[in-house]
Amino acid sequence: MLPTPWDVGPVQIYLIEGDPVTLIDTGVKTPESRAALGAALESLGLGLDDVQRVILTHAHGDHLGQAQTLRDAGADLEVWAHEAEAPMIEFFSVENDERIDETNELFREYGVPEDLLREQSERKRQWMRESPPLCEATRVDRLLRDGEALPFKDFELRVIHAPGHTVGHILLHEPQSGALVTGDHIMGSAVPFTENGYLDGPPDPRDPLGRRPRFKGLSAYLTSLRGLRRTSFSTILPAHGGVLERPDRAIEDALLFYEVRIQRIERGLRTLAAMGKDVTGWEIWKALFPKADPLTQMRTRMLMVIGALDVLEETGTGVTLRRDDGVLLHHHR
C-alpha cells in the first residue's frame, strides 16, 4: 500500500514473487511512495532493482507513476500493458493526461458555456505549472490483449480487457484460486469515474448527426461489469479499499451505483421533456446539481451526464438532435 496525495487515499499494488518477480502497478512518483515501495520490497529481501516485470492495469499516475523510477534505479524490467493504453504510457505528460483542449471540445458540444471552460482551463494549467509531476513516461515492451495468458513458474494470469475507467484498462484473473486483480475497475472505497473522449477517424456514416467517433466510457464500463457476471471469483484485489471477499456483491454494487444515477438523469430528462423542452447536457447538469460549484465540480459530473445520455440513446430512451450552432439537444422518447 503506497501513499498518494489524493482524497482516494493510498494505492494498493501487488508483488508476485514468482519467476519473474512482477509488480502489478507501481504507485505515484513521489519520495514518500518510493520510500514505501523500497521498504516493502526490502522486507521481502528484495530491492527496487530486483523487479523484472511490471504489469500496468492502466496509465493513471498512481499506477504508472514509478515504472520509470524502477528502471532508473537499475531494474532490468519489462513493462506490459494493454495495446490501447500503450500510447498514453509511452507519451505520458500531465498535459496529455488532463486532455484539457479535447475535453473542452466535448463539453462545447454539450452546451457548456465558453467563459466557464476558459476559466476552468486557466485554473487547471496553473495547477499543472505549480505541481510536481507524479508520473512519467516509460517504454512498453509487450502489448496485451483480452484473453491472453501471462505465464509464471507455477500458474498463469489471464488478461480481461475491461474498458470504462480508461480505454485500455485490464483486469488480471488467476483461474486456480479465483482471484481477480481489478485496478480501478472495481474498488472497495469508491466507484471509478469513466472516461469519455474523441477517437481518431471519420464520423460513422450511419450517424445522421455526423458526430466524431468517441470512446463512450460509461457504456463500456457497464458492459465490462456485466461481463464479469459470467465468471465466479473468490476474491477481488483492487487498487483502493482493501481486499474484497464478496466479489459478486462488489460487482452488483458498482452496477447499482451507476444505474441509480442514470435513472436520476433519465427522470430529469423526462421532466424537462414534459415541459416541451429539448435540452443540452449542460442544462441537465444545472437542473441536477443546482448547488454545485461549476468551476470546481463540473468536469467529473458532466462526464457522468454525457455518459448517461449515451446509455439512454443506446437503449432508445433518449433522443439526440443537433442545434444550428452545433450543440447537441436531448429529449426523452
N, C-alpha and C positions, 0 to 999 in steps of 0.2 A: 504494500500500500504506500503510494508516494504522494507527497503533498502537491497541491495546486493552489494558485492564488484565487480561485473562483468559488462562487457560492455552492457549486455542486460538491465541493469537498475533495478529499483525496481520490486518486485513481488507483484502481486495483489492476496490477499487471501480473502475469503468470510466468513462472520459470519451469521449464521442463528439463530435468537433469539427465535426460536420456542422451542418446547419441544421434544427432549432435545436441549440445547444450543450446536450448532455444528459449528466447523471450517472446511472449505474446504481448505486444505493445511495450512502450518504453517510458512513459511519463513526460512531463514538460521539461524544457531546458532551463533549469534554474539551479543555483548552487545547492539549495535545500533538497531538491529532487535527486540530483546526482549523489549527494551525500547519503540519502536514504537508500538509493539503489546500491551504492557501493557497500553500505553496511549490511544490507540484506544478503548480497552475494558473499561477502566475507564470512557471514555466519554459517554459510554452507561450504566454506573452504574454496570459494571462487573469487576471481577478480573481474573487473569490467572487461579486461582483455580475454577472458575465457569464453565469452559468449560467441557462439559460432553461427547462430541464425536468429533473425528477428522476423516474426510474422506480424504484420500490421492489420488490425481489423479495419482501420480506415485512417484517413490522413489528418485528423484534427490534432491540435497541438499536444494534448495530454496523452496521445497515443503514439504519434510520430516523433515528438519533441526531441528525444535523446538518442535516436538511431545514429545520427552522425556523430554525436558525442561519444558513443561507444567505439566507433571507428577511429575517432581522433585519439582515444585512449589506448589504441593498439589492437583492438579486436579485429581479427581477420574473419569477418562475418558476411553472410548473405542476407539481404532484405527481400522478403517475399510479400507480395500484396496483390490484390485483385487488379486485373488489367484495366478496369475503368478508373481505378484510384491512382494508378501509377503516375499519370501526368502531374497531378497535384503534389505528389510526394517528391518527384524529381525537380519540379519547378516551383516548389513552395516559396511563397513570400506572404507577408502579412497582407499586402495589397490584394494578392490573388485570393487569399483565404477570406477576406472580408467582402470581396466582389461588390464594391460599392456602386460602381457605374452600372454593372449588369443588373443588380437588384433594383436600382433606381429606375432603369428602363422597364422592368417588370411592374414595379409599383405605379409608374405613369400609366401603363395600360389599364390598371385597375382604379385609376382616378385619384391617386394620392396627390395632393397639391404640390406644385413645384417649389414654393417657398419652404415648405416643411422638408422636402427632400434635400434642398440646398443646405438648410441649417443642420439637419441631421448628418449630412455628409461632412460638413466642416468639423463638427464635433468628433466624428469618427477619425478623421485624418489627424486632428490634433492629438487625440488619444494614441494613434499609431506613432506619431512623431515622439511622444513623450514616454512611451512604454517600451521596455526592452523586449526584443523578440523572444517568445517562449518555444520556438520551434525553428528548425532549419531544414533545408532540402537535403536529400541524400539519394544515392543511386538505388534503383530497384533491380535486383538480379534475377528474379523469377516472377513471371506474371501468372496469377492464379485464376482459375475458372471454376464455376459451380460444379460440384460433384467430384473434384479431384481428390485423390488420396495423398496425404503427406506422410511419408514413412518415417518411423523411428525404429529403434532396435527391436522393441517388443510389442509395438502397437502402431496404429496409424490414426491420424486425424482426417476427417472428411470436411471439405470446404462446402459451405452453404452460402451462396450469394444471397444477401438479404438487403436489397436497396430500400431506401426510405430516408434514413438519417443522412446518408450520403449515397451517391450513385453506386459506388463500389464497395459498400460495407459488406464484410463477410462474418460468418459465424464458423466455429470450429467444433465438430462433433466427434466424440470418441465413442464408437459404437459399442465396445465391450462393456464399458462402465455406464454408458448412457449420459455422460457429462456433456454439457454444451457451453462453450465459451461464447459470450454474446456481445462483447464490447459495449457499445451504447444502444444496441438494438432493443434489449430488454435490460432494465436496471431495477435495483431494489429500492432506490431512493427517489426516483424521478421517472418521467416518461420523456423520451428524446423529442426534440423538435425535428421536423422533417424539412429537407432542402427543397427548393423549387427554383429552377433556373433554366435559361435557354440552352439549347443544344445546337451544335453546328448542323448545317444542312438546310435545304429549302423547305418551305411550308408543305404540309401534307395536302396533296391535290384533292383529297376527299373532304377537307375542311372548308366549308363555304365562307368562313371568315378570313381565310388566308393567314392564320396565325403561325408564328415561328414554332418550330418543334421545341418542346420543353420537357425537362425531367419533372414529372409530377410526383413529388416525394411522398405526400400523404397517401395517395392512391397506391403507390408502390409499397409503402410501409404496411398498409393494411393487408395487401396481397401477400407480402412476405410473412407476416404474423399468422395469417390463416393457413399458410402452407406448413407451418410448424405443427399444426394440429395433427398432421398425418403421422408424426413420429412421437414415440414415447420417450421422454427424457427423465433421467433420475435426479439430476442436479443442474442448476444454471449457475455459471461462474461469470458474473457481469463485471463491467468496469467500475461500477459505483453501487454501493448499497449492500455489501456483504454477499454471502453465498445464499442462493435461493433454493430451498429444499422442496418447494411445491411448484414445479415448472408449469404445469397446466394452469394453475391459478395465475401465475405471473403473466402468462401469455394472454389469458382472458382479461386480466385487469388492464393490460396495455391496450387491448382492443376496445374495452369498455370506455376507457379514458377518451379516446378519440371519437368513438361512436356517439357518446353523450354530447361532445362539442359540435359534431356535425349536425346532430339533431337540433341543437340550440341555434345554429346558423340557419338551418332549414326553417325553423319556426320564425326567425327574424325575417327571412326572405319571403315566407308566406304572408306574414303580417303586412309587410310593405307592398306586396303584390295585391293584397286585398284593398289597399288604398289606391290602386290603379297606377302604381309606380314601377317603372324599370329603374333599377338602382345600380350604382357602381359598387365595387368591392369596398372602396373607401367609405361610402355611405353606410354599408353594412357594419363596418368596423366601428364607426361612430355610434351607431344605434346599439351595438352590443357592449361597447366599453366606454360609456359616457364619462366615467370618472378617471379614465386612464390618461396619462400624460403622453400625447402623441410623440413628443420629441424623444422620450426615453423608453417608451413601451410599445411603440408602433410596430417595429420590424418583425419580431417573432410572432406576434398576434396577427399581423397582416398576412404573413406566410400561412398561418393556420386558416385564415378566412379564404385565401386563394386555394389552398389545398381542399378545403371543404367544398368550395364551388366546383372544383374539378370533379370531386366524387359525385356531387349532385348532378352534374351534367352527364357523367358517365352512366349513372343509374336512370337517367331520364326524368329526374325530379326537377332539375333546374334547366333553364334555357338561357343561352348566352347570345347576345346581339352585339353589333358594333356601332357606336355613335359616329357621326360625321367627322369628329376630331380624332378618331382612332381609339377612344376609350371604350372599354367593354362594359356592357349593361347586362343585367341579370333579372330574371323573374321566375317565379315558381310556376311549374306546369299545372 
